């Protein structure tokens, strides 16, 4: 795997970088994730916290009924 891993949102306002290989990759099929994406699942990648950084923009937090209301 080529490091660092980079990515971001489609509009380009947020960009991130990860300097460590994923510890776990999964697809969540819960109803909340299906409703958020409008698809059958949400892909998720688990990495060490210290290996992940936002290099552009600011993240927002949005909650769901299962995970809280957000802030």
mmCIF file as Biopython writes it, N, C-alpha, C and O atoms, coordinates in Angstrom:
data_model
#
loop_
_atom_site.group_PDB
_atom_site.id
_atom_site.type_symbol
_atom_site.label_atom_id
_atom_site.label_alt_id
_atom_site.label_comp_id
_atom_site.label_asym_id
_atom_site.label_entity_id
_atom_site.label_seq_id
_atom_site.pdbx_PDB_ins_code
_atom_site.Cartn_x
_atom_site.Cartn_y
_atom_site.Cartn_z
_atom_site.occupancy
_atom_site.B_iso_or_equiv
_atom_site.auth_seq_id
_atom_site.auth_asym_id
_atom_site.pdbx_PDB_model_num
ATOM 1   N N  . UNK A ? 1  ? 0.840   -1.170 0.000  1.0 0.0 1  A 1 
ATOM 2   C CA . UNK A ? 1  ? 0.000   0.000  0.000  1.0 0.0 1  A 1 
ATOM 3   C C  . UNK A ? 1  ? 0.891   1.241  0.000  1.0 0.0 1  A 1 
ATOM 4   O O  . UNK A ? 1  ? 1.830   1.351  0.788  1.0 0.0 1  A 1 
ATOM 5   N N  . UNK A ? 2  ? 0.579   2.159  -0.891 1.0 0.0 2  A 1 
ATOM 6   C CA . UNK A ? 2  ? 1.368   3.386  -0.999 1.0 0.0 2  A 1 
ATOM 7   C C  . UNK A ? 2  ? 0.916   4.387  0.072  1.0 0.0 2  A 1 
ATOM 8   O O  . UNK A ? 2  ? -0.262  4.736  0.150  1.0 0.0 2  A 1 
ATOM 9   N N  . UNK A ? 3  ? 1.855   4.835  0.885  1.0 0.0 3  A 1 
ATOM 10  C CA . UNK A ? 3  ? 1.562   5.816  1.932  1.0 0.0 3  A 1 
ATOM 11  C C  . UNK A ? 3  ? 2.236   7.135  1.605  1.0 0.0 3  A 1 
ATOM 12  O O  . UNK A ? 3  ? 3.293   7.121  0.974  1.0 0.0 3  A 1 
ATOM 13  N N  . UNK A ? 4  ? 1.686   8.269  1.997  1.0 0.0 4  A 1 
ATOM 14  C CA . UNK A ? 4  ? 0.485   8.398  2.804  1.0 0.0 4  A 1 
ATOM 15  C C  . UNK A ? 4  ? -0.776  8.194  1.960  1.0 0.0 4  A 1 
ATOM 16  O O  . UNK A ? 4  ? -0.784  8.438  0.753  1.0 0.0 4  A 1 
ATOM 17  N N  . UNK A ? 5  ? -1.839  7.741  2.628  1.0 0.0 5  A 1 
ATOM 18  C CA . UNK A ? 5  ? -3.155  7.676  2.014  1.0 0.0 5  A 1 
ATOM 19  C C  . UNK A ? 5  ? -3.732  9.083  2.056  1.0 0.0 5  A 1 
ATOM 20  O O  . UNK A ? 5  ? -3.629  9.764  3.076  1.0 0.0 5  A 1 
ATOM 21  N N  . UNK A ? 6  ? -4.330  9.519  0.974  1.0 0.0 6  A 1 
ATOM 22  C CA . UNK A ? 6  ? -4.915  10.860 0.944  1.0 0.0 6  A 1 
ATOM 23  C C  . UNK A ? 6  ? -6.322  10.781 0.384  1.0 0.0 6  A 1 
ATOM 24  O O  . UNK A ? 6  ? -6.667  9.846  -0.339 1.0 0.0 6  A 1 
ATOM 25  N N  . UNK A ? 7  ? -7.125  11.771 0.727  1.0 0.0 7  A 1 
ATOM 26  C CA . UNK A ? 7  ? -8.484  11.819 0.204  1.0 0.0 7  A 1 
ATOM 27  C C  . UNK A ? 7  ? -9.202  13.037 0.720  1.0 0.0 7  A 1 
ATOM 28  O O  . UNK A ? 7  ? -8.589  13.949 1.274  1.0 0.0 7  A 1 
ATOM 29  N N  . UNK A ? 8  ? -10.498 13.047 0.537  1.0 0.0 8  A 1 
ATOM 30  C CA . UNK A ? 8  ? -11.304 14.164 0.997  1.0 0.0 8  A 1 
ATOM 31  C C  . UNK A ? 8  ? -12.697 14.112 0.425  1.0 0.0 8  A 1 
ATOM 32  O O  . UNK A ? 8  ? -13.093 13.132 -0.206 1.0 0.0 8  A 1 
ATOM 33  N N  . UNK A ? 9  ? -13.438 15.180 0.654  1.0 0.0 9  A 1 
ATOM 34  C CA . UNK A ? 9  ? -14.812 15.238 0.157  1.0 0.0 9  A 1 
ATOM 35  C C  . UNK A ? 9  ? -14.808 15.565 -1.335 1.0 0.0 9  A 1 
ATOM 36  O O  . UNK A ? 9  ? -13.814 16.054 -1.873 1.0 0.0 9  A 1 
ATOM 37  N N  . UNK A ? 10 ? -15.915 15.293 -1.982 1.0 0.0 10 A 1 
ATOM 38  C CA . UNK A ? 10 ? -16.027 15.497 -3.422 1.0 0.0 10 A 1 
ATOM 39  C C  . UNK A ? 10 ? -15.877 16.969 -3.808 1.0 0.0 10 A 1 
ATOM 40  O O  . UNK A ? 10 ? -15.308 17.276 -4.855 1.0 0.0 10 A 1 
ATOM 41  N N  . UNK A ? 11 ? -16.384 17.886 -2.969 1.0 0.0 11 A 1 
ATOM 42  C CA . UNK A ? 11 ? -16.312 19.314 -3.310 1.0 0.0 11 A 1 
ATOM 43  C C  . UNK A ? 11 ? -14.905 19.883 -3.133 1.0 0.0 11 A 1 
ATOM 44  O O  . UNK A ? 11 ? -14.623 20.979 -3.619 1.0 0.0 11 A 1 
ATOM 45  N N  . UNK A ? 12 ? -14.016 19.161 -2.445 1.0 0.0 12 A 1 
ATOM 46  C CA . UNK A ? 12 ? -12.644 19.614 -2.271 1.0 0.0 12 A 1 
ATOM 47  C C  . UNK A ? 12 ? -12.392 20.504 -1.068 1.0 0.0 12 A 1 
ATOM 48  O O  . UNK A ? 12 ? -11.255 20.913 -0.836 1.0 0.0 12 A 1 
ATOM 49  N N  . UNK A ? 13 ? -13.432 20.816 -0.292 1.0 0.0 13 A 1 
ATOM 50  C CA . UNK A ? 13 ? -13.272 21.693 0.865  1.0 0.0 13 A 1 
ATOM 51  C C  . UNK A ? 13 ? -12.491 21.037 2.005  1.0 0.0 13 A 1 
ATOM 52  O O  . UNK A ? 13 ? -11.816 21.726 2.770  1.0 0.0 13 A 1 
ATOM 53  N N  . UNK A ? 14 ? -12.579 19.720 2.119  1.0 0.0 14 A 1 
ATOM 54  C CA . UNK A ? 14 ? -11.866 18.989 3.171  1.0 0.0 14 A 1 
ATOM 55  C C  . UNK A ? 14 ? -10.941 17.977 2.519  1.0 0.0 14 A 1 
ATOM 56  O O  . UNK A ? 14 ? -11.345 17.231 1.627  1.0 0.0 14 A 1 
ATOM 57  N N  . UNK A ? 15 ? -9.691  17.959 2.976  1.0 0.0 15 A 1 
ATOM 58  C CA . UNK A ? 15 ? -8.701  16.982 2.514  1.0 0.0 15 A 1 
ATOM 59  C C  . UNK A ? 15 ? -8.033  16.369 3.737  1.0 0.0 15 A 1 
ATOM 60  O O  . UNK A ? 15 ? -7.851  17.042 4.751  1.0 0.0 15 A 1 
ATOM 61  N N  . UNK A ? 16 ? -7.669  15.100 3.645  1.0 0.0 16 A 1 
ATOM 62  C CA . UNK A ? 16 ? -7.016  14.425 4.760  1.0 0.0 16 A 1 
ATOM 63  C C  . UNK A ? 16 ? -5.825  13.613 4.271  1.0 0.0 16 A 1 
ATOM 64  O O  . UNK A ? 16 ? -5.658  13.363 3.077  1.0 0.0 16 A 1 
ATOM 65  N N  . UNK A ? 17 ? -5.004  13.210 5.237  1.0 0.0 17 A 1 
ATOM 66  C CA . UNK A ? 17 ? -3.827  12.402 4.965  1.0 0.0 17 A 1 
ATOM 67  C C  . UNK A ? 17 ? -3.653  11.411 6.105  1.0 0.0 17 A 1 
ATOM 68  O O  . UNK A ? 17 ? -3.865  11.749 7.269  1.0 0.0 17 A 1 
ATOM 69  N N  . UNK A ? 18 ? -3.269  10.193 5.766  1.0 0.0 18 A 1 
ATOM 70  C CA . UNK A ? 18 ? -3.017  9.176  6.778  1.0 0.0 18 A 1 
ATOM 71  C C  . UNK A ? 18 ? -1.661  8.539  6.505  1.0 0.0 18 A 1 
ATOM 72  O O  . UNK A ? 18 ? -1.381  8.114  5.384  1.0 0.0 18 A 1 
ATOM 73  N N  . UNK A ? 19 ? -0.824  8.474  7.534  1.0 0.0 19 A 1 
ATOM 74  C CA . UNK A ? 19 ? 0.543   7.978  7.377  1.0 0.0 19 A 1 
ATOM 75  C C  . UNK A ? 19 ? 0.721   6.523  7.809  1.0 0.0 19 A 1 
ATOM 76  O O  . UNK A ? 19 ? 1.852   6.048  7.910  1.0 0.0 19 A 1 
ATOM 77  N N  . UNK A ? 20 ? -0.386  5.804  8.068  1.0 0.0 20 A 1 
ATOM 78  C CA . UNK A ? 20 ? -0.308  4.437  8.567  1.0 0.0 20 A 1 
ATOM 79  C C  . UNK A ? 20 ? -1.281  3.563  7.793  1.0 0.0 20 A 1 
ATOM 80  O O  . UNK A ? 20 ? -2.349  4.030  7.400  1.0 0.0 20 A 1 
ATOM 81  N N  . UNK A ? 21 ? -0.931  2.306  7.569  1.0 0.0 21 A 1 
ATOM 82  C CA . UNK A ? 21 ? -1.845  1.385  6.890  1.0 0.0 21 A 1 
ATOM 83  C C  . UNK A ? 21 ? -3.091  1.143  7.747  1.0 0.0 21 A 1 
ATOM 84  O O  . UNK A ? 21 ? -3.008  1.154  8.975  1.0 0.0 21 A 1 
ATOM 85  N N  . UNK A ? 22 ? -4.236  0.929  7.111  1.0 0.0 22 A 1 
ATOM 86  C CA . UNK A ? 22 ? -5.459  0.667  7.870  1.0 0.0 22 A 1 
ATOM 87  C C  . UNK A ? 22 ? -5.316  -0.543 8.792  1.0 0.0 22 A 1 
ATOM 88  O O  . UNK A ? 22 ? -4.716  -1.555 8.432  1.0 0.0 22 A 1 
ATOM 89  N N  . UNK A ? 23 ? -5.886  -0.408 9.994  1.0 0.0 23 A 1 
ATOM 90  C CA . UNK A ? 23 ? -5.952  -1.530 10.927 1.0 0.0 23 A 1 
ATOM 91  C C  . UNK A ? 23 ? -7.115  -2.447 10.574 1.0 0.0 23 A 1 
ATOM 92  O O  . UNK A ? 23 ? -7.068  -3.658 10.789 1.0 0.0 23 A 1 
ATOM 93  N N  . UNK A ? 24 ? -8.172  -1.826 10.021 1.0 0.0 24 A 1 
ATOM 94  C CA . UNK A ? 24 ? -9.389  -2.565 9.694  1.0 0.0 24 A 1 
ATOM 95  C C  . UNK A ? 24 ? -10.148 -1.793 8.629  1.0 0.0 24 A 1 
ATOM 96  O O  . UNK A ? 24 ? -10.206 -0.564 8.671  1.0 0.0 24 A 1 
ATOM 97  N N  . UNK A ? 25 ? -10.728 -2.504 7.682  1.0 0.0 25 A 1 
ATOM 98  C CA . UNK A ? 25 ? -11.627 -1.899 6.694  1.0 0.0 25 A 1 
ATOM 99  C C  . UNK A ? 25 ? -12.922 -2.695 6.730  1.0 0.0 25 A 1 
ATOM 100 O O  . UNK A ? 25 ? -12.902 -3.924 6.797  1.0 0.0 25 A 1 
ATOM 101 N N  . UNK A ? 26 ? -14.060 -1.984 6.684  1.0 0.0 26 A 1 
ATOM 102 C CA . UNK A ? 26 ? -15.344 -2.674 6.774  1.0 0.0 26 A 1 
ATOM 103 C C  . UNK A ? 26 ? -16.415 -1.904 6.033  1.0 0.0 26 A 1 
ATOM 104 O O  . UNK A ? 26 ? -16.199 -0.777 5.587  1.0 0.0 26 A 1 
ATOM 105 N N  . UNK A ? 27 ? -17.573 -2.530 5.908  1.0 0.0 27 A 1 
ATOM 106 C CA . UNK A ? 27 ? -18.759 -1.898 5.333  1.0 0.0 27 A 1 
ATOM 107 C C  . UNK A ? 27 ? -19.874 -2.035 6.359  1.0 0.0 27 A 1 
ATOM 108 O O  . UNK A ? 27 ? -20.223 -3.145 6.760  1.0 0.0 27 A 1 
ATOM 109 N N  . UNK A ? 28 ? -20.432 -0.902 6.783  1.0 0.0 28 A 1 
ATOM 110 C CA . UNK A ? 28 ? -21.528 -0.921 7.741  1.0 0.0 28 A 1 
ATOM 111 C C  . UNK A ? 28 ? -22.847 -0.920 6.978  1.0 0.0 28 A 1 
ATOM 112 O O  . UNK A ? 28 ? -23.069 -0.072 6.113  1.0 0.0 28 A 1 
ATOM 113 N N  . UNK A ? 29 ? -23.717 -1.870 7.300  1.0 0.0 29 A 1 
ATOM 114 C CA . UNK A ? 29 ? -25.008 -2.011 6.632  1.0 0.0 29 A 1 
ATOM 115 C C  . UNK A ? 29 ? -26.175 -1.612 7.527  1.0 0.0 29 A 1 
ATOM 116 O O  . UNK A ? 29 ? -27.320 -1.944 7.219  1.0 0.0 29 A 1 
ATOM 117 N N  . UNK A ? 30 ? -25.913 -0.904 8.633  1.0 0.0 30 A 1 
ATOM 118 C CA . UNK A ? 30 ? -27.012 -0.528 9.530  1.0 0.0 30 A 1 
ATOM 119 C C  . UNK A ? 30 ? -27.944 0.466  8.819  1.0 0.0 30 A 1 
ATOM 120 O O  . UNK A ? 30 ? -27.556 1.104  7.840  1.0 0.0 30 A 1 
ATOM 121 N N  . UNK A ? 31 ? -29.161 0.583  9.320  1.0 0.0 31 A 1 
ATOM 122 C CA . UNK A ? 31 ? -30.160 1.464  8.693  1.0 0.0 31 A 1 
ATOM 123 C C  . UNK A ? 31 ? -29.698 2.924  8.674  1.0 0.0 31 A 1 
ATOM 124 O O  . UNK A ? 31 ? -29.942 3.633  7.698  1.0 0.0 31 A 1 
ATOM 125 N N  . UNK A ? 32 ? -29.031 3.383  9.747  1.0 0.0 32 A 1 
ATOM 126 C CA . UNK A ? 32 ? -28.541 4.762  9.767  1.0 0.0 32 A 1 
ATOM 127 C C  . UNK A ? 32 ? -27.575 5.002  8.615  1.0 0.0 32 A 1 
ATOM 128 O O  . UNK A ? 32 ? -27.699 5.996  7.900  1.0 0.0 32 A 1 
ATOM 129 N N  . UNK A ? 33 ? -26.624 4.111  8.430  1.0 0.0 33 A 1 
ATOM 130 C CA . UNK A ? 33 ? -25.636 4.285  7.358  1.0 0.0 33 A 1 
ATOM 131 C C  . UNK A ? 33 ? -26.296 4.193  5.982  1.0 0.0 33 A 1 
ATOM 132 O O  . UNK A ? 33 ? -25.902 4.909  5.062  1.0 0.0 33 A 1 
ATOM 133 N N  . UNK A ? 34 ? -27.283 3.332  5.834  1.0 0.0 34 A 1 
ATOM 134 C CA . UNK A ? 34 ? -28.003 3.252  4.569  1.0 0.0 34 A 1 
ATOM 135 C C  . UNK A ? 34 ? -28.746 4.554  4.275  1.0 0.0 34 A 1 
ATOM 136 O O  . UNK A ? 34 ? -28.755 5.019  3.135  1.0 0.0 34 A 1 
ATOM 137 N N  . UNK A ? 35 ? -29.359 5.137  5.283  1.0 0.0 35 A 1 
ATOM 138 C CA . UNK A ? 35 ? -30.099 6.382  5.079  1.0 0.0 35 A 1 
ATOM 139 C C  . UNK A ? 35 ? -29.168 7.561  4.818  1.0 0.0 35 A 1 
ATOM 140 O O  . UNK A ? 35 ? -29.485 8.424  3.999  1.0 0.0 35 A 1 
ATOM 141 N N  . UNK A ? 36 ? -28.033 7.611  5.497  1.0 0.0 36 A 1 
ATOM 142 C CA . UNK A ? 36 ? -27.072 8.703  5.305  1.0 0.0 36 A 1 
ATOM 143 C C  . UNK A ? 36 ? -26.532 8.722  3.876  1.0 0.0 36 A 1 
ATOM 144 O O  . UNK A ? 36 ? -26.393 9.790  3.280  1.0 0.0 36 A 1 
ATOM 145 N N  . UNK A ? 37 ? -26.227 7.546  3.326  1.0 0.0 37 A 1 
ATOM 146 C CA . UNK A ? 37 ? -25.612 7.482  2.000  1.0 0.0 37 A 1 
ATOM 147 C C  . UNK A ? 37 ? -26.610 7.298  0.872  1.0 0.0 37 A 1 
ATOM 148 O O  . UNK A ? 37 ? -26.308 7.595  -0.284 1.0 0.0 37 A 1 
ATOM 149 N N  . UNK A ? 38 ? -27.805 6.806  1.204  1.0 0.0 38 A 1 
ATOM 150 C CA . UNK A ? 38 ? -28.758 6.471  0.149  1.0 0.0 38 A 1 
ATOM 151 C C  . UNK A ? 38 ? -28.358 5.199  -0.571 1.0 0.0 38 A 1 
ATOM 152 O O  . UNK A ? 38 ? -28.872 4.907  -1.650 1.0 0.0 38 A 1 
ATOM 153 N N  . UNK A ? 39 ? -27.452 4.448  0.013  1.0 0.0 39 A 1 
ATOM 154 C CA . UNK A ? 39 ? -26.975 3.206  -0.590 1.0 0.0 39 A 1 
ATOM 155 C C  . UNK A ? 39 ? -27.070 2.058  0.394  1.0 0.0 39 A 1 
ATOM 156 O O  . UNK A ? 39 ? -27.631 2.215  1.478  1.0 0.0 39 A 1 
ATOM 157 N N  . UNK A ? 40 ? -26.528 0.904  0.030  1.0 0.0 40 A 1 
ATOM 158 C CA . UNK A ? 40 ? -26.648 -0.277 0.887  1.0 0.0 40 A 1 
ATOM 159 C C  . UNK A ? 40 ? -25.680 -0.317 2.077  1.0 0.0 40 A 1 
ATOM 160 O O  . UNK A ? 40 ? -25.892 -1.091 3.011  1.0 0.0 40 A 1 
ATOM 161 N N  . UNK A ? 41 ? -24.621 0.505  2.057  1.0 0.0 41 A 1 
ATOM 162 C CA . UNK A ? 41 ? -23.631 0.479  3.137  1.0 0.0 41 A 1 
ATOM 163 C C  . UNK A ? 41 ? -22.771 1.738  3.130  1.0 0.0 41 A 1 
ATOM 164 O O  . UNK A ? 41 ? -22.825 2.546  2.202  1.0 0.0 41 A 1 
ATOM 165 N N  . UNK A ? 42 ? -21.973 1.884  4.195  1.0 0.0 42 A 1 
ATOM 166 C CA . UNK A ? 42 ? -20.952 2.936  4.277  1.0 0.0 42 A 1 
ATOM 167 C C  . UNK A ? 42 ? -19.608 2.239  4.452  1.0 0.0 42 A 1 
ATOM 168 O O  . UNK A ? 42 ? -19.442 1.467  5.396  1.0 0.0 42 A 1 
ATOM 169 N N  . UNK A ? 43 ? -18.643 2.491  3.567  1.0 0.0 43 A 1 
ATOM 170 C CA . UNK A ? 43 ? -17.315 1.932  3.791  1.0 0.0 43 A 1 
ATOM 171 C C  . UNK A ? 43 ? -16.617 2.708  4.908  1.0 0.0 43 A 1 
ATOM 172 O O  . UNK A ? 43 ? -16.740 3.930  4.995  1.0 0.0 43 A 1 
ATOM 173 N N  . UNK A ? 44 ? -15.890 1.994  5.753  1.0 0.0 44 A 1 
ATOM 174 C CA . UNK A ? 44 ? -15.161 2.630  6.855  1.0 0.0 44 A 1 
ATOM 175 C C  . UNK A ? 44 ? -13.749 2.062  6.910  1.0 0.0 44 A 1 
ATOM 176 O O  . UNK A ? 44 ? -13.528 0.876  6.663  1.0 0.0 44 A 1 
ATOM 177 N N  . UNK A ? 45 ? -12.804 2.931  7.237  1.0 0.0 45 A 1 
ATOM 178 C CA . UNK A ? 45 ? -11.405 2.533  7.380  1.0 0.0 45 A 1 
ATOM 179 C C  . UNK A ? 45 ? -10.954 2.972  8.766  1.0 0.0 45 A 1 
ATOM 180 O O  . UNK A ? 45 ? -11.074 4.146  9.115  1.0 0.0 45 A 1 
ATOM 181 N N  . UNK A ? 46 ? -10.438 2.045  9.553  1.0 0.0 46 A 1 
ATOM 182 C CA . UNK A ? 46 ? -9.971  2.320  10.911 1.0 0.0 46 A 1 
ATOM 183 C C  . UNK A ? 46 ? -8.450  2.450  10.884 1.0 0.0 46 A 1 
ATOM 184 O O  . UNK A ? 46 ? -7.738  1.542  10.455 1.0 0.0 46 A 1 
ATOM 185 N N  . UNK A ? 47 ? -7.968  3.616  11.357 1.0 0.0 47 A 1 
ATOM 186 C CA . UNK A ? 47 ? -6.527  3.880  11.414 1.0 0.0 47 A 1 
ATOM 187 C C  . UNK A ? 47 ? -6.195  4.432  12.791 1.0 0.0 47 A 1 
ATOM 188 O O  . UNK A ? 47 ? -7.090  4.911  13.488 1.0 0.0 47 A 1 
ATOM 189 N N  . UNK A ? 48 ? -4.921  4.378  13.206 1.0 0.0 48 A 1 
ATOM 190 C CA . UNK A ? 48 ? -4.545  4.988  14.477 1.0 0.0 48 A 1 
ATOM 191 C C  . UNK A ? 48 ? -4.838  6.499  14.459 1.0 0.0 48 A 1 
ATOM 192 O O  . UNK A ? 48 ? -4.580  7.169  13.459 1.0 0.0 48 A 1 
ATOM 193 N N  . UNK A ? 49 ? -5.365  7.021  15.544 1.0 0.0 49 A 1 
ATOM 194 C CA . UNK A ? 49 ? -5.745  8.426  15.638 1.0 0.0 49 A 1 
ATOM 195 C C  . UNK A ? 49 ? -4.596  9.357  15.278 1.0 0.0 49 A 1 
ATOM 196 O O  . UNK A ? 49 ? -4.784  10.323 14.538 1.0 0.0 49 A 1 
ATOM 197 N N  . UNK A ? 50 ? -3.418  9.072  15.795 1.0 0.0 50 A 1 
ATOM 198 C CA . UNK A ? 50 ? -2.261  9.950  15.561 1.0 0.0 50 A 1 
ATOM 199 C C  . UNK A ? 50 ? -1.748  9.906  14.121 1.0 0.0 50 A 1 
ATOM 200 O O  . UNK A ? 50 ? -0.979  10.777 13.713 1.0 0.0 50 A 1 
ATOM 201 N N  . UNK A ? 51 ? -2.166  8.900  13.348 1.0 0.0 51 A 1 
ATOM 202 C CA . UNK A ? 51 ? -1.709  8.778  11.967 1.0 0.0 51 A 1 
ATOM 203 C C  . UNK A ? 51 ? -2.591  9.561  10.996 1.0 0.0 51 A 1 
ATOM 204 O O  . UNK A ? 51 ? -2.242  9.708  9.825  1.0 0.0 51 A 1 
ATOM 205 N N  . UNK A ? 52 ? -3.735  10.064 11.475 1.0 0.0 52 A 1 
ATOM 206 C CA . UNK A ? 52 ? -4.706  10.747 10.624 1.0 0.0 52 A 1 
ATOM 207 C C  . UNK A ? 52 ? -4.694  12.242 10.895 1.0 0.0 52 A 1 
ATOM 208 O O  . UNK A ? 52 ? -4.712  12.671 12.049 1.0 0.0 52 A 1 
ATOM 209 N N  . UNK A ? 53 ? -4.663  13.043 9.818  1.0 0.0 53 A 1 
ATOM 210 C CA . UNK A ? 53 ? -4.751  14.488 10.020 1.0 0.0 53 A 1 
ATOM 211 C C  . UNK A ? 53 ? -5.518  15.133 8.873  1.0 0.0 53 A 1 
ATOM 212 O O  . UNK A ? 53 ? -5.421  14.708 7.722  1.0 0.0 53 A 1 
ATOM 213 N N  . UNK A ? 54 ? -6.265  16.146 9.204  1.0 0.0 54 A 1 
ATOM 214 C CA . UNK A ? 54 ? -6.961  16.958 8.209  1.0 0.0 54 A 1 
ATOM 215 C C  . UNK A ? 54 ? -5.973  18.013 7.742  1.0 0.0 54 A 1 
ATOM 216 O O  . UNK A ? 54 ? -5.440  18.766 8.557  1.0 0.0 54 A 1 
ATOM 217 N N  . UNK A ? 55 ? -5.723  18.076 6.448  1.0 0.0 55 A 1 
ATOM 218 C CA . UNK A ? 55 ? -4.750  19.020 5.915  1.0 0.0 55 A 1 
ATOM 219 C C  . UNK A ? 55 ? -5.405  20.238 5.264  1.0 0.0 55 A 1 
ATOM 220 O O  . UNK A ? 55 ? -4.726  21.209 4.932  1.0 0.0 55 A 1 
ATOM 221 N N  . UNK A ? 56 ? -6.729  20.184 5.084  1.0 0.0 56 A 1 
ATOM 222 C CA . UNK A ? 56 ? -7.450  21.326 4.534  1.0 0.0 56 A 1 
ATOM 223 C C  . UNK A ? 56 ? -8.895  21.272 5.015  1.0 0.0 56 A 1 
ATOM 224 O O  . UNK A ? 56 ? -9.521  20.213 4.993  1.0 0.0 56 A 1 
ATOM 225 N N  . UNK A ? 57 ? -9.420  22.408 5.447  1.0 0.0 57 A 1 
ATOM 226 C CA . UNK A ? 57 ? -10.827 22.515 5.822  1.0 0.0 57 A 1 
ATOM 227 C C  . UNK A ? 57 ? -11.087 22.146 7.274  1.0 0.0 57 A 1 
ATOM 228 O O  . UNK A ? 57 ? -10.166 21.874 8.044  1.0 0.0 57 A 1 
ATOM 229 N N  . UNK A ? 58 ? -12.353 22.145 7.621  1.0 0.0 58 A 1 
ATOM 230 C CA . UNK A ? 58 ? -12.800 21.804 8.972  1.0 0.0 58 A 1 
ATOM 231 C C  . UNK A ? 58 ? -13.879 20.742 8.893  1.0 0.0 58 A 1 
ATOM 232 O O  . UNK A ? 58 ? -14.795 20.824 8.075  1.0 0.0 58 A 1 
ATOM 233 N N  . UNK A ? 59 ? -13.760 19.752 9.747  1.0 0.0 59 A 1 
ATOM 234 C CA . UNK A ? 59 ? -14.759 18.685 9.778  1.0 0.0 59 A 1 
ATOM 235 C C  . UNK A ? 59 ? -15.969 19.113 10.595 1.0 0.0 59 A 1 
ATOM 236 O O  . UNK A ? 59 ? -15.848 19.905 11.530 1.0 0.0 59 A 1 
ATOM 237 N N  . UNK A ? 60 ? -17.117 18.594 10.243 1.0 0.0 60 A 1 
ATOM 238 C CA . UNK A ? 60 ? -18.353 18.792 10.992 1.0 0.0 60 A 1 
ATOM 239 C C  . UNK A ? 60 ? -18.805 17.441 11.510 1.0 0.0 60 A 1 
ATOM 240 O O  . UNK A ? 60 ? -18.529 16.408 10.899 1.0 0.0 60 A 1 
ATOM 241 N N  . UNK A ? 61 ? -19.488 17.450 12.620 1.0 0.0 61 A 1 
ATOM 242 C CA . UNK A ? 61 ? -19.987 16.209 13.205 1.0 0.0 61 A 1 
ATOM 243 C C  . UNK A ? 61 ? -21.502 16.210 13.099 1.0 0.0 61 A 1 
ATOM 244 O O  . UNK A ? 61 ? -22.161 17.185 13.461 1.0 0.0 61 A 1 
ATOM 245 N N  . UNK A ? 62 ? -22.042 15.115 12.603 1.0 0.0 62 A 1 
ATOM 246 C CA . UNK A ? 62 ? -23.481 14.960 12.493 1.0 0.0 62 A 1 
ATOM 247 C C  . UNK A ? 62 ? -23.875 13.661 13.180 1.0 0.0 62 A 1 
ATOM 248 O O  . UNK A ? 62 ? -23.291 12.609 12.917 1.0 0.0 62 A 1 
ATOM 249 N N  . UNK A ? 63 ? -24.853 13.736 14.048 1.0 0.0 63 A 1 
ATOM 250 C CA . UNK A ? 63 ? -25.301 12.550 14.768 1.0 0.0 63 A 1 
ATOM 251 C C  . UNK A ? 63 ? -26.505 11.910 14.112 1.0 0.0 63 A 1 
ATOM 252 O O  . UNK A ? 63 ? -27.203 12.532 13.312 1.0 0.0 63 A 1 
ATOM 253 N N  . UNK A ? 64 ? -26.729 10.690 14.455 1.0 0.0 64 A 1 
ATOM 254 C CA . UNK A ? 64 ? -27.910 9.945  14.029 1.0 0.0 64 A 1 
ATOM 255 C C  . UNK A ? 64 ? -28.643 9.490  15.289 1.0 0.0 64 A 1 
ATOM 256 O O  . UNK A ? 64 ? -28.062 9.534  16.373 1.0 0.0 64 A 1 
ATOM 257 N N  . UNK A ? 65 ? -29.875 9.064  15.184 1.0 0.0 65 A 1 
ATOM 258 C CA . UNK A ? 65 ? -30.588 8.593  16.370 1.0 0.0 65 A 1 
ATOM 259 C C  . UNK A ? 65 ? -29.830 7.497  17.136 1.0 0.0 65 A 1 
ATOM 260 O O  . UNK A ? 65 ? -29.928 7.418  18.361 1.0 0.0 65 A 1 
ATOM 261 N N  . UNK A ? 66 ? -29.081 6.659  16.421 1.0 0.0 66 A 1 
ATOM 262 C CA . UNK A ? 66 ? -28.336 5.579  17.075 1.0 0.0 66 A 1 
ATOM 263 C C  . UNK A ? 66 ? -27.075 6.052  17.763 1.0 0.0 66 A 1 
ATOM 264 O O  . UNK A ? 66 ? -26.632 5.434  18.731 1.0 0.0 66 A 1 
ATOM 265 N N  . UNK A ? 67 ? -26.483 7.146  17.280 1.0 0.0 67 A 1 
ATOM 266 C CA . UNK A ? 67 ? -25.180 7.589  17.777 1.0 0.0 67 A 1 
ATOM 267 C C  . UNK A ? 67 ? -25.190 8.973  18.402 1.0 0.0 67 A 1 
ATOM 268 O O  . UNK A ? 67 ? -24.121 9.537  18.632 1.0 0.0 67 A 1 
ATOM 269 N N  . UNK A ? 68 ? -26.323 9.526  18.677 1.0 0.0 68 A 1 
ATOM 270 C CA . UNK A ? 68 ? -26.382 10.847 19.298 1.0 0.0 68 A 1 
ATOM 271 C C  . UNK A ? 68 ? -26.709 11.932 18.309 1.0 0.0 68 A 1 
ATOM 272 O O  . UNK A ? 68 ? -26.725 11.691 17.102 1.0 0.0 68 A 1 
ATOM 273 N N  . UNK A ? 69 ? -26.966 13.104 18.792 1.0 0.0 69 A 1 
ATOM 274 C CA . UNK A ? 69 ? -27.424 14.198 17.955 1.0 0.0 69 A 1 
ATOM 275 C C  . UNK A ? 69 ? -26.304 14.997 17.316 1.0 0.0 69 A 1 
ATOM 276 O O  . UNK A ? 69 ? -26.581 15.802 16.427 1.0 0.0 69 A 1 
ATOM 277 N N  . UNK A ? 70 ? -25.063 14.820 17.718 1.0 0.0 70 A 1 
ATOM 278 C CA . UNK A ? 70 ? -23.979 15.599 17.130 1.0 0.0 70 A 1 
ATOM 279 C C  . UNK A ? 70 ? -23.840 16.940 17.844 1.0 0.0 70 A 1 
ATOM 280 O O  . UNK A ? 70 ? -24.588 17.247 18.772 1.0 0.0 70 A 1 
ATOM 281 N N  . UNK A ? 71 ? -22.885 17.717 17.400 1.0 0.0 71 A 1 
ATOM 282 C CA . UNK A ? 71 ? -22.667 19.040 17.995 1.0 0.0 71 A 1 
ATOM 283 C C  . UNK A ? 71 ? -22.197 20.036 16.966 1.0 0.0 71 A 1 
ATOM 284 O O  . UNK A ? 71 ? -21.965 21.199 17.294 1.0 0.0 71 A 1 
#
